[in-house]
Amino acid sequence: MAKQANLYSFPGVDKLAPALRAYVISCQEAGLARHGVFKVAVSGGSLPKTLAQALLSPSSGAENDTVKWDKWEIFFADERAVPLDHPDSNYALLKSELLDKLPAGTTQPTVHTINTEYLEDTQELADQYEQTLVNSFASRDSVRLPIFDLLLLGCGPDGHTCSLFPGHELLRETSAWVAPIEDSPKPPLKRITLTLPVVNHSVRVAFVATGGGKKEIMKEIFEEGNGLPCALVNEGTGGRCSWFVDNAAVEGVSYPRRPFSL
Ligand SMILES: O=C1O[C@H](COP(=O)(O)O)[C@@H](O)[C@H](O)[C@H]1O
């Protein structure tokens, strides 16, 4: 039988963060072994804060507990069509929560932001970001899809992830790597997003979802699926997908939890 998504549940974020750290570092090491860099895409929303808690904690000194920032290439799983210093920008959020807090003297990771010259034309904004992926991964002639070492995703209270929203036509996109959306149900309206085939092609996918406000949608995702974007990622990635959640987010959800291990 095909493997299912792993659900790791913790009493709180303080216990979740060290496990997420270990998981991200293991993906980093696998990426470095594969191609000498770590290609990761991150989301906005609540993710950067939890990620910062996981990654900014001091190394235990144990082997394989080092975040090798100089080897990271950071992309955005989705981004809003706003300037990079706008309060809605996922880049601005990651910067304030994580990048600005890296210890002094740390070599900053490479961060692939959107090209803000194209904010008025979301198709061009998406095409330009797709070109950024092509430059880093490979030309579209040579690979069908880019392969990220890791995608770090959030889960909205409606079951959206990246800027892939329930019932939206973008869920049927089969060709583009990056697509525009101009009618996002959650503001701001205009965004770009990695498409579902790219998400499902990643080596590993990790969702982070915390708080009781997520429990109804988590029940629907894990018990029914209902074509929700997060459920489509679970189905498309199976055992390559791991959820890091707190107990409050999965209260009453019938789905086997696994003890966390790498
Ligand atoms: O709009 C967005 O929302 C999702 C989920 O956010 P959360 O606050 O519920 O974690 C986020 O993953 C995405 O990147 C963002 O653009």
The ligand as an SDF file (V2000), in Angstrom:
LIG
                    3D

 16 16  0  0  0  0  0  0  0  0999 V2000
   -1.9400   33.6730    2.5840 O   0  0  0  0  0  0  0  0  0  0  0  0
   -1.1900   32.8200    3.0220 C   0  0  0  0  0  0  0  0  0  0  0  0
   -1.6490   31.9360    3.9440 O   0  0  0  0  0  0  0  0  0  0  0  0
   -1.0440   30.6390    4.1240 C   0  0  0  0  0  0  0  0  0  0  0  0
   -1.4920   30.0900    5.4730 C   0  0  0  0  0  0  0  0  0  0  0  0
   -1.1840   31.0350    6.4810 O   0  0  0  0  0  0  0  0  0  0  0  0
   -1.3450   30.7070    8.0400 P   0  0  0  0  0  0  0  0  0  0  0  0
   -1.1860   32.0690    8.7090 O   0  0  0  0  0  0  0  0  0  0  0  0
   -2.7060   30.1230    8.2540 O   0  0  0  0  0  0  0  0  0  0  0  0
   -0.2230   29.7960    8.4120 O   0  0  0  0  0  0  0  0  0  0  0  0
    0.4590   30.7280    3.9610 C   0  0  0  0  0  0  0  0  0  0  0  0
    1.0170   29.4370    4.0300 O   0  0  0  0  0  0  0  0  0  0  0  0
    0.7760   31.4080    2.6360 C   0  0  0  0  0  0  0  0  0  0  0  0
    2.1650   31.4540    2.3860 O   0  0  0  0  0  0  0  0  0  0  0  0
    0.2420   32.8090    2.6930 C   0  0  0  0  0  0  0  0  0  0  0  0
    0.5180   33.5570    1.5030 O   0  0  0  0  0  0  0  0  0  0  0  0
  1  2  2  0
  2  3  1  0
  2 15  1  0
  3  4  1  0
  4  5  1  0
  4 11  1  0
  5  6  1  0
  6  7  1  0
  7  8  2  0
  7  9  1  0
  7 10  1  0
 11 12  1  0
 11 13  1  0
 13 14  1  0
 13 15  1  0
 15 16  1  0
M  END
$$$$
